[in-house]
Amino acid sequence: MSGSTPLGVRNDQDPARSEAEAARWVRGMFGRVAHRYDRANHLLSFQIDRYWRAHTVRRTREILLRPEARVLDLCCGTGDLLLALARQGRRVLGSDFCHPMLVAAHAKISRRRAPAVLFESDALKLPLRDASLDLLTVAFGFRNLANYQAGLVEMRRVLGPGGMAAILEFSQPPSAVFGALYNFYARRILPWIGGLVSGSRDAYTYLPESVRKFPAAPELAAMMHRAGFVDVSFEYLTGGIVALHLGRIP
């Protein structure tokens, strides 16, 4: 299977069935942790996740500053990146296929009166016209797609000429020593703390496993090229535990 492969999900000779099962598992898992998702993320990342999102906004500001720029935060979860984008004064769309996550995002948006609109949708089948967006972001959600290449092709479809995609995602540190330390934390400590805070240990057991199986940053960049993006680049953040990928539409 060319996407997320949660433990217990079959990987048989029917790719469509495997992808559908993976999507159902991921949707259910995020639904169970939505009410404590922010608390767990900030704690487990030592608040560094705020910097990663702020950096993504800075790297996409040239698009955000365009008059009438059309922006979508894909797999928006509880809306942290969505709100960071909206703080630039831009009306932002947010999409996720997990309803409890959207409920949490709506509550945050309402409290802050942010210029954002939410809709529920599968990232592989967006209800948007071709070339209807100028900027598409996704933070820590791309890794959970049931088919990575199909997700990139769909992102390419909805972005117009001159548009940009920004994928902020966990990665494998290029340093072997730092990578070993991070993997020990991710596989031994993170599931225990995450399970304690969120009430769902399986969600935070899935996280390091999904990172381990996810394409390395250079491989994801190559996949973006194959999907039709140009000027593809990536940069490692925080020693390489996260990578920000940027790609443009000709």
Secondary structure, DSSP 8 states (H G I E B T S, - for coil): --S---TT----S-HHHHHHHHHHHHHHHHHHHGGGHHHHHHHHTTTHHHHHHHHHHHHTHHHHTSTT--EEEET-TTSHHHHHHHTTT--EEEEES-HHHHHHHHHHHHHHT-SEEEEE--TTS-S--TT-EEEEEEES-GGG-S-HHHHHHHHHHHEEEEEEEEEEEE---SSHHHHHHHHHIIIIIHHHHHHHHHS-HHHHHHHHHHHHHS--HHHHHHHHHHTT-EEEEEEEEGGGTEEEEEEE--
